[in-house]
Amino acid sequence: MDHEKNIFIKYLDGNASPDEKRQLLAYLKNTKDARENLLPAYRQWVDGHSRSFDPYPTLDRVLQKVSGRRRFSFPAIAMAMAAAALAVLLLIPTFTKHQNPAATTAETELYTWPESDESAVLLADGQVIKSEALEMQVSCTPGGIRIDGKDYTSAASSKSSCMIVVSYGRRARIQFADGSLVRMNSHSRLVFPCSFGKERNVRMTGEALFDVSRDEERPFTVEMDAIKVRVLGTRFLVSDFDGLSKRVALVSGSVNVSLGESRSQSVTLVPNQMYTLDDNGKVNVEDVPDWRGLLDWADGVYRADGTSMKDLLGYLSRYYGETVECDAAVADISCTGTLYLRATLSDMLSELSGIFPINGRKQNGVWSVSRISE
């Protein structure tokens, strides 16, 4: 029981791996007293949180959603704290062609995460297009949207939005009709209009590299949970992962970073500067120490330069959303070279075991990496 409670807390914090999410969903579905067993942990978690992205009022509604899952769904968790009562949800929205298009781009859903191992595009008319590609290719067209080489019609209106969800271990490349390009990292999400109007506004969580085509009359705005980035045309990196400081790093041009709607707390960056906002609300601006280390993921690689095996495995754990335990005998192995990010963590560990005297085994949803005697 403590195991399920721990996974539930990790799920609420947004730190549960796909395997742990599957375990939790199975527990909720197959255990008669699941609600009562998890309720104390739920109340304890809510007491320590104050943000609200919650469209539903009760945990019972969540469990009802879980038991009624359909073929393709996005089980997710949303933080909740209403003025009258606090409630946390394990949200399972299912998107069909007949669903209200506005529901697919609600603010709440932007801050929740998919259970599916496949990336997907949620079109404005409710269609869900899944992608098995390691890097999903998306481009906006006058008549709709092209996904991995196939065209789909969608409402080409600045008032209707689409959503791209990039799963763990995957990436995405999005080309907008104005020529702007976005590269999305693993475990990221982007909401954007099917057609830009007088302004170019997108919302996101996760990490993305933007190459924005310059347009003096139409600024480009990236909105996140706490900060807003406004540009006319430039190249910059945005990172907004749970549990890590929010970052905006400028490669070229100029960007203005502000805390939400507060333009009085805005900062204008110059090239090779990085803006960070930590969990305590502290803002810091510093020079970018290593562009290669920040942007390598966009090319599907990880470059190690004397990196310890422990740090390398920690990176892979975050990228693939799986728990990796590193044996002490392996932790200090020095790694140098270029590692190409494969489709699965299993593939990556197999590749590493061909270079270093290590072995990776998965048991009960956890990878253990140990040394092999040479």
N, C-alpha and C positions, 0 to 999 in steps of 0.2 A: 504493500500500500504506500509506503514512504517513497518507493521508486516512482509511482505514478504522480504523487504529489510534487516531487522534485521536477519531473518532466512538465507538469502543469505550470509551475512557476516559471520555468525556462521558456515555455510557450508564451506565457503572458508577457515576459520580458523581450520576446522576439529572438531568443537565443537557441531555441530547440532545433535540432537537426531534422531533416526529412524523416529519418528512421524513427526518431523520438516522436514526431508528430503522428506518424502512422500508429505507433504503440498507444499513444494517448487516445486517438480516435477509436481504435479497436477496444480499448478499455471502456470508453464512454458508451460504446454501442453494445458491448457484451456483458457489462457488469450491472446488475440490477440496482445496487446502491451507489452507483458512481457519483450522482449529484450530491448525496449526503456526505460521501467520503471526501469529495473535493471542496465542499463548501467552506470549511475552516481555512484551507489554504487560499481560496479565492478571496475571502474577507481580509486575511492578513495582507495579501498582495495589494488589494484596493486601498487599504489604509495608508500605504506608502506612496501612492500615486495621485496626481492631481489633474492630469490632462484628460480631455474627453474627445473621442472620435467615434462616439457610439450612437448608432441609429436605433438600437433596440433597448428595451428597458430591463430585461431579466435574463438570468442564467437559464431558466426553464426554456425560454425561447431558443437559446443556443442548442440545448440538448435535443429539442424538437427538430431543429435544422440538421443536426448530426444524424439522427435516425432516419431522416428522409432524404439522404443524399441521392443524387442522380448520377448518370454515367460520367459526366465530366463536370467537376465542381472545383471551387477554390476554397477549401476549408482555411480559415484564417482566424486570427485573434485581434480584437480591437480593444483599446484601452477606454475605460468609461468612468466618469465621475459626474453625475448629474447633481444639480443644486439640491434637490429633495432627497435623492437616494443614490448610493453608489452601486454600479453594476458592471461586471466584466463579462465580455462575450467571447465565446468560441464560435466565430461567425462562419457559416457555410453558404455563401451565395451561389446559386447556380444560374448560368446565363444561357438563354435560349433565344431563338429568332423572334419570339413574340414578347420578350421582356421589355419593359419600359427602358428606352435607351438611356435615360438620365441615370438609371440605377447603376449602369456599368461604369460610370465615372464619378460617382459620389465621393466626396472628400474622405469619408470613412474608409472606403475601399482602397484608396491610395496608400493608406498606412497599415494595410494588412498584407499577409503574405500567402502565396499559393502552396498547396500541398503537392500539386502535380510536379513530376520530374521534368516535364516538358515546358518550354517557353510558349507563350501564346500572345495573340493580339485579340483584344476585345473590340469589335467594331461598333460604330455608333448605333447600328440597327440591331445590336444584340448578338450578332454572330461571334462565335469563338473559333479562331483559327490557330491550331496548335502547330508547333514547329519542332522537329527533331534535330535540326541543324545545330552544330556546335556554335556557330555565329549566325543567328537569324538575320536575313536581309529584308529590310522593309523600305519601301519608297512610296511617297504620296504622288498620286497622279490626278489629272483633271477629273477623271471619272470615278476615282475611288482610291484604292491602295493596292500595291503589289507586294506580296509576301512570298519570299523564297522562289521568285520567278513566276508566280501565279497571280493573276489579277482578280480582285474582288471589288464589287461595287459597294459604295457606302455614301451616306449623306454628305456631300461636299459642301458643308456649311461651317462657318466659323463658330456657330452656336452649338454644333454637335461635336463631341469629342470621342477619341479612341484611346485605348489604353494598351500599352505594351508591358508585359510581365516577363522578366527574364529570370529563369529558375537558377538554382545553384549549379555551378560548373558550366554555365553557358554564357554567351554574350549576344549582343545585337547591334546592328548597324542600321540607322534610320536616316534616309535622305528626304528632306522636306522639299516642297515644290519651289521654295524660294532659293534653293541651292544650299541651305544650311545642312550640316551633317552632325549627327550625334552617334557616338560610340558608347554603348551601355555595358557596364560590367556585370558580373555574376550577382544574382540576388538583388536586382534593381527593378524599378517600375517607373514608367513615364506616362503621363496623361497629356494629350495634345489635341488641338482642334484639327478636324479633317481638312480645313482650309483656313489659312491665316487671314484675318480681317485687317482693321486699321492698326492693330497691335499683334505682336507675336508672343503669346504667352503659353508656357508649358509648366507642368507641375511634376515633381519627381521625388523619389526616395532611392537610396542606394548610391551608386557612383556612375558618373558619365563624363565623357570628354566632348565638349561642344566646339564645333567650327562654324561660327555664325556668319552668314553673308551680310555684308554691310548694307544698311538701309537707313538713311538719315531720318526718314519720316516715320519709320515703324521700328521702335525699339524692341529688342528681344528680352523677355523676362523669364527667369527660371525661379519658380516658387518652391520652397521646401517647408518643413514643419516650422522652423523658427526664423529662417532667413530668406531674403529675396535678392536675386542677382539681376542687374539690369545692364544691358549692353546695346550698342548699335551694330557692332560687327567685330568679332574677335575670336580668339581661341583660348579656352579656359577649361579647367577641371573642377567638377563639383562632387563632393563626397559627403553623404548623409546617412551613415550606417548607425543602427542602434548600438549604444554602448561605446561609441567612439566620438571624438570631437568632430564637429562639422567643419569642412574645409572648402575653400575656394582658392584655387591656384591659377594665376594668370600667365599664359604663355606669351601672348602678344596682344597689342591693342590696349583697351582700358575697360574695366568693369567697375560698377558701383554695387557694393554689398551693404544691405541694410537689415536690421532686425525687424522682421515682419513689415508692418506698415510705417514704422517709425523712421522717416527719412532723416530725423535729427541725429540718429545714431548710425549714420551711414559712413562707409569708408570707401574711398576710391583707390583701387590698386593700380600699380604700374607693373610692366612686365617683370617676371621672375620674382614676384611677391606672392605670399600665401596668407590668406585670412583663416584663422581658426576660432571656433566658438566651442568652449568646453561645456560640460554638464552644469557647471556653476554659473554660466552666463558670462564668463570672462572671455574677452576678445583679445586676440593677439595677431599682429601682422609681422611677418618675418620673411627673409629671403628664402627662396626655394633651394634646398640643399642638393637635390639630385632629381632632375626631371626624368631621367631614365627609370628610376625606381618608382616614380609616380605614374608613368604612362605605359610601362611595358605590357600591362594586362590588355591594353587596346590592340596590341599586336599578337595577343595570345601566348605570351611568353613570360617566364619569371627568370630573371638573371641573378645568379648568386655570385658573390665575390667574397669568399671567405665566410659566408653565412653558416651559422651552426645548423645542424640537422634539426635541432629543437625549433629554431625560428622558421626554418623552411617548412616543417610539418605543421607548424602553427598557421602559416599562411595558407597551406593547402586545406587545412581544417576549415578555415573561414570561407575560402573560395568554394568548396564543395558542400559546406554545411553539414559536415559529419565530424563526430568526435574522434580525435586521434590521441592516443596515449603514447608518449615517447619514453622508452626505457632509458635509465641513467647511463647505461653503457653506450648508448647511441647518441645522446643529446649533444655531445661536444664534437662530433664528427664535422670537419670543415668541408663546406661545399662551394665549389667554384665552377661556373659554366652556365649555359643557357638551357632552361627546362621548358619544353613546349607543353602548354596546358592541354591535356587530353579530355575525352568526354566524361571519364569517371575517375574517382579517386583510386579505384582499384587499378586502373591503367597507369596512373602516375606512380603508385607504389611499386608496381611491377617494373616500371622503367628505372626507378631508383634502386631497386634490388639488383638490377643488372650492372649497376655502377658501384654501389657501396655494399659492404657486407651486412645487409639488413634484410629483415623479413617482416612483412605486414600480414597480420591475421585479423579477421573480423569475427567478433563473437558478441551476441546480444546487442547488436547495433553499434558497437564500439570497436575501432581499429586499434590494435596494439602493435607497435613497431619495436622490434628487438634486434640484437646483434646476432649474426651467424658466425660461428667459429671459422676462421680462415684456415 
